[in-house]
Amino acid sequence: QVQLVESGGGLVQTGDSLRLSCVASGRTFASIGWFRQAPGKEREFVSTMNWRGAIKLYADSVKGRFVISRDNRDNTVYLQMNRLKPEDTAVYYCGTSQDIPRALGAYNFWGQGTQVTVSS
C-alpha cells in the first residue's frame, strides 16, 4: 500500500500561482504523478516524474507553466502552478505507478485530492 496526502489547493485569480504538495508513504514506487478532474470531465494527466527526478513529463496544456519537483528529505512531491487560468480549475490528485506513464490506468494508488479554483 502507498498512502498519499495532497494539500495546497485553494481559490485564486487568473495569473496567480499555487504550490500543491503530495506526501507519500508506504511501499516503494517508480513514479508519482499529478492528474486533475474538472466537474463532468474525465480525470486527465497533468505531470509525472520518476522518483529520482531525472524524468519529468507534462501535459501540453500546462507545459511552461507548471513544474513538478520533489523533496527527498520528507518524501514530498510538489506541483508549482504558475500563470493559472480558469480552465485549470479542478480537483488535483497525486498517484503512484510502477512505470513512468501518462495513462490514468497505470496508477494504482491515489490521494484524496485537493480543490483548485481559478476565478476569471
C-alpha atoms as an extended CHARMM CRD file, in Angstrom:
* protein
*
       120  EXT
         1         1  GLN       CA              0.0000000000        0.0000000000        0.0000000000  PROA      1               0.0000000000
         2         2  VAL       CA              1.0020000000        3.5880000000       -0.6400000000  PROA      2               0.0000000000
         3         3  GLN       CA             -0.5240000000        6.4380000000        1.3190000000  PROA      3               0.0000000000
         4         4  LEU       CA             -0.7440000000        9.8110000000       -0.4050000000  PROA      4               0.0000000000
         5         5  VAL       CA             -1.9310000000       13.0880000000        1.0710000000  PROA      5               0.0000000000
         6         6  GLU       CA             -2.3690000000       16.1800000000       -1.1010000000  PROA      6               0.0000000000
         7         7  SER       CA             -2.6100000000       19.7580000000        0.1200000000  PROA      7               0.0000000000
         8         8  GLY       CA             -2.1740000000       23.3060000000       -1.1030000000  PROA      8               0.0000000000
         9         9  GLY       CA             -5.2950000000       23.8680000000       -3.1470000000  PROA      9               0.0000000000
        10        10  GLY       CA             -7.3900000000       26.9980000000       -2.9000000000  PROA      10              0.0000000000
        11        11  LEU       CA             -9.2250000000       29.8120000000       -4.6380000000  PROA      11              0.0000000000
        12        12  VAL       CA             -7.0350000000       32.1400000000       -6.6940000000  PROA      12              0.0000000000
        13        13  GLN       CA             -7.3890000000       34.5980000000       -9.5470000000  PROA      13              0.0000000000
        14        14  THR       CA             -6.2560000000       34.2690000000      -13.1300000000  PROA      14              0.0000000000
        15        15  GLY       CA             -2.4840000000       34.7020000000      -13.3560000000  PROA      15              0.0000000000
        16        16  ASP       CA             -1.8170000000       33.7270000000       -9.7380000000  PROA      16              0.0000000000
        17        17  SER       CA              0.3450000000       30.8380000000       -8.5460000000  PROA      17              0.0000000000
        18        18  LEU       CA             -0.2230000000       27.8890000000       -6.2220000000  PROA      18              0.0000000000
        19        19  ARG       CA              2.0040000000       25.0810000000       -4.9940000000  PROA      19              0.0000000000
        20        20  LEU       CA              0.4380000000       21.6980000000       -4.3750000000  PROA      20              0.0000000000
        21        21  SER       CA              2.1030000000       19.1320000000       -2.1280000000  PROA      21              0.0000000000
        22        22  CYS       CA              1.8000000000       15.3600000000       -2.0600000000  PROA      22              0.0000000000
        23        23  VAL       CA              3.2910000000       13.4440000000        0.8600000000  PROA      23              0.0000000000
        24        24  ALA       CA              3.9470000000        9.7850000000        0.0810000000  PROA      24              0.0000000000
        25        25  SER       CA              4.4950000000        6.8860000000        2.4700000000  PROA      25              0.0000000000
        26        26  GLY       CA              4.3790000000        3.1000000000        2.3710000000  PROA      26              0.0000000000
        27        27  ARG       CA              5.7840000000        0.8040000000       -0.2680000000  PROA      27              0.0000000000
        28        28  THR       CA              8.1760000000        1.9180000000       -2.9930000000  PROA      28              0.0000000000
        29        29  PHE       CA              7.0580000000        3.0020000000       -6.4660000000  PROA      29              0.0000000000
        30        30  ALA       CA              8.6780000000        4.0870000000       -9.7130000000  PROA      30              0.0000000000
        31        31  SER       CA              6.9410000000        7.3750000000      -10.3110000000  PROA      31              0.0000000000
        32        32  ILE       CA              4.4850000000        9.8190000000       -8.8290000000  PROA      32              0.0000000000
        33        33  GLY       CA              2.1760000000       11.8930000000      -10.9610000000  PROA      33              0.0000000000
        34        34  TRP       CA             -0.4480000000       14.6050000000      -10.8190000000  PROA      34              0.0000000000
        35        35  PHE       CA             -3.8340000000       14.3210000000      -12.5010000000  PROA      35              0.0000000000
        36        36  ARG       CA             -6.8370000000       16.6100000000      -12.3600000000  PROA      36              0.0000000000
        37        37  GLN       CA            -10.5590000000       16.2000000000      -12.7610000000  PROA      37              0.0000000000
        38        38  ALA       CA            -12.9490000000       19.0300000000      -13.5730000000  PROA      38              0.0000000000
        39        39  PRO       CA            -16.7120000000       18.6860000000      -12.9920000000  PROA      39              0.0000000000
        40        40  GLY       CA            -18.2800000000       16.4680000000      -15.6310000000  PROA      40              0.0000000000
        41        41  LYS       CA            -14.9360000000       15.5470000000      -17.1770000000  PROA      41              0.0000000000
        42        42  GLU       CA            -12.5670000000       12.6010000000      -17.1160000000  PROA      42              0.0000000000
        43        43  ARG       CA             -9.5300000000       12.6300000000      -14.8630000000  PROA      43              0.0000000000
        44        44  GLU       CA             -6.6370000000       13.8390000000      -17.0130000000  PROA      44              0.0000000000
        45        45  PHE       CA             -2.8690000000       13.6950000000      -16.8680000000  PROA      45              0.0000000000
        46        46  VAL       CA             -1.0120000000       16.8230000000      -15.7080000000  PROA      46              0.0000000000
        47        47  SER       CA              2.5480000000       15.8020000000      -14.8780000000  PROA      47              0.0000000000
        48        48  THR       CA              4.6530000000       12.9090000000      -13.6490000000  PROA      48              0.0000000000
        49        49  MET       CA              8.2050000000       12.2530000000      -12.5810000000  PROA      49              0.0000000000
        50        50  ASN       CA             10.2590000000        9.2330000000      -11.6860000000  PROA      50              0.0000000000
        51        51  TRP       CA             11.2370000000        9.0250000000       -8.0520000000  PROA      51              0.0000000000
        52        52  ARG       CA             14.8450000000       10.0120000000       -8.7410000000  PROA      52              0.0000000000
        53        53  GLY       CA             13.6050000000       13.1180000000      -10.5080000000  PROA      53              0.0000000000
        54        54  ALA       CA             15.5580000000       12.5460000000      -13.7130000000  PROA      54              0.0000000000
        55        55  ILE       CA             12.4630000000       12.1460000000      -15.9000000000  PROA      55              0.0000000000
        56        56  LYS       CA              9.6540000000       14.6840000000      -15.8730000000  PROA      56              0.0000000000
        57        57  LEU       CA              6.6680000000       14.7390000000      -18.2060000000  PROA      57              0.0000000000
        58        58  TYR       CA              3.9920000000       17.3910000000      -18.6510000000  PROA      58              0.0000000000
        59        59  ALA       CA              0.6790000000       17.7060000000      -20.4470000000  PROA      59              0.0000000000
        60        60  ASP       CA              0.8190000000       20.2020000000      -23.3080000000  PROA      60              0.0000000000
        61        61  SER       CA             -1.7900000000       22.3360000000      -21.5610000000  PROA      61              0.0000000000
        62        62  VAL       CA              0.4960000000       23.0240000000      -18.5840000000  PROA      62              0.0000000000
        63        63  LYS       CA              3.9720000000       22.8480000000      -20.1500000000  PROA      63              0.0000000000
        64        64  GLY       CA              5.9010000000       26.0070000000      -19.3830000000  PROA      64              0.0000000000
        65        65  ARG       CA              3.5510000000       26.9840000000      -16.5230000000  PROA      65              0.0000000000
        66        66  PHE       CA              3.7040000000       24.0370000000      -14.1020000000  PROA      66              0.0000000000
        67        67  VAL       CA              6.7930000000       22.4720000000      -12.5520000000  PROA      67              0.0000000000
        68        68  ILE       CA              6.9500000000       19.1260000000      -10.7500000000  PROA      68              0.0000000000
        69        69  SER       CA              9.6610000000       18.5580000000       -8.1600000000  PROA      69              0.0000000000
        70        70  ARG       CA             10.3940000000       16.5540000000       -5.0340000000  PROA      70              0.0000000000
        71        71  ASP       CA             12.0000000000       16.9480000000       -1.6440000000  PROA      71              0.0000000000
        72        72  ASN       CA             13.9320000000       13.8050000000       -0.7370000000  PROA      72              0.0000000000
        73        73  ARG       CA             14.0150000000       14.7050000000        2.9300000000  PROA      73              0.0000000000
        74        74  ASP       CA             10.3340000000       14.1760000000        3.5550000000  PROA      74              0.0000000000
        75        75  ASN       CA              9.0530000000       12.1790000000        0.5600000000  PROA      75              0.0000000000
        76        76  THR       CA              7.0700000000       15.1370000000       -0.7280000000  PROA      76              0.0000000000
        77        77  VAL       CA              6.3210000000       15.8960000000       -4.3640000000  PROA      77              0.0000000000
        78        78  TYR       CA              5.3150000000       19.3890000000       -5.3700000000  PROA      78              0.0000000000
        79        79  LEU       CA              3.4150000000       20.8450000000       -8.2960000000  PROA      79              0.0000000000
        80        80  GLN       CA              4.2350000000       24.5110000000       -8.7090000000  PROA      80              0.0000000000
        81        81  MET       CA              1.4500000000       26.0440000000      -10.7860000000  PROA      81              0.0000000000
        82        82  ASN       CA              2.1120000000       29.4600000000      -12.3220000000  PROA      82              0.0000000000
        83        83  ARG       CA              0.0420000000       31.7490000000      -14.5370000000  PROA      83              0.0000000000
        84        84  LEU       CA             -3.1080000000       29.8900000000      -13.5950000000  PROA      84              0.0000000000
        85        85  LYS       CA             -6.1130000000       30.0010000000      -15.8860000000  PROA      85              0.0000000000
        86        86  PRO       CA             -9.8230000000       29.3470000000      -15.2300000000  PROA      86              0.0000000000
        87        87  GLU       CA             -9.5030000000       26.1120000000      -17.2420000000  PROA      87              0.0000000000
        88        88  ASP       CA             -7.0470000000       24.8420000000      -14.6170000000  PROA      88              0.0000000000
        89        89  THR       CA             -9.9520000000       24.6420000000      -12.1530000000  PROA      89              0.0000000000
        90        90  ALA       CA            -10.2620000000       21.0290000000      -10.9890000000  PROA      90              0.0000000000
        91        91  VAL       CA             -9.6290000000       18.6150000000       -8.1600000000  PROA      91              0.0000000000
        92        92  TYR       CA             -5.9510000000       17.6930000000       -8.3190000000  PROA      92              0.0000000000
        93        93  TYR       CA             -4.8550000000       14.1910000000       -7.3600000000  PROA      93              0.0000000000
        94        94  CYS       CA             -1.4510000000       12.6230000000       -6.9450000000  PROA      94              0.0000000000
        95        95  GLY       CA             -0.9550000000        8.9700000000       -7.7510000000  PROA      95              0.0000000000
        96        96  THR       CA              1.8160000000        6.3970000000       -7.9080000000  PROA      96              0.0000000000
        97        97  SER       CA              2.7990000000        3.9390000000      -10.5840000000  PROA      97              0.0000000000
        98        98  GLN       CA              5.3900000000        1.2190000000      -11.1480000000  PROA      98              0.0000000000
        99        99  ASP       CA              6.1680000000        2.8200000000      -14.5210000000  PROA      99              0.0000000000
       100       100  ILE       CA              6.5020000000        6.4540000000      -15.6990000000  PROA      100             0.0000000000
       101       101  PRO       CA              3.2590000000        6.7830000000      -17.5930000000  PROA      101             0.0000000000
       102       102  ARG       CA              0.7960000000        9.4010000000      -18.7380000000  PROA      102             0.0000000000
       103       103  ALA       CA             -2.0420000000        6.8720000000      -18.6940000000  PROA      103             0.0000000000
       104       104  LEU       CA             -4.5280000000        7.0220000000      -15.8420000000  PROA      104             0.0000000000
       105       105  GLY       CA             -4.8810000000        3.2390000000      -15.7160000000  PROA      105             0.0000000000
       106       106  ALA       CA             -1.2200000000        2.7420000000      -14.8680000000  PROA      106             0.0000000000
       107       107  TYR       CA             -1.5990000000        4.4720000000      -11.4920000000  PROA      107             0.0000000000
       108       108  ASN       CA             -2.7190000000        2.2270000000       -8.6760000000  PROA      108             0.0000000000
       109       109  PHE       CA             -2.7120000000        4.4050000000       -5.5480000000  PROA      109             0.0000000000
       110       110  TRP       CA             -4.3030000000        7.8230000000       -5.1800000000  PROA      110             0.0000000000
       111       111  GLY       CA             -4.6520000000       10.5770000000       -2.6470000000  PROA      111             0.0000000000
       112       112  GLN       CA             -7.9520000000       12.1820000000       -1.6870000000  PROA      112             0.0000000000
       113       113  GLY       CA             -7.4640000000       15.2240000000       -3.9370000000  PROA      113             0.0000000000
       114       114  THR       CA             -7.2340000000       18.9630000000       -3.3590000000  PROA      114             0.0000000000
       115       115  GLN       CA             -9.5050000000       21.5480000000       -4.9840000000  PROA      115             0.0000000000
       116       116  VAL       CA             -8.0230000000       24.2990000000       -7.1430000000  PROA      116             0.0000000000
       117       117  THR       CA            -10.3640000000       27.0470000000       -8.2980000000  PROA      117             0.0000000000
       118       118  VAL       CA             -9.1850000000       29.8280000000      -10.5910000000  PROA      118             0.0000000000
       119       119  SER       CA            -11.5370000000       32.7630000000      -10.9750000000  PROA      119             0.0000000000
       120       120  SER       CA            -11.5470000000       34.9620000000      -14.0630000000  PROA      120             0.0000000000
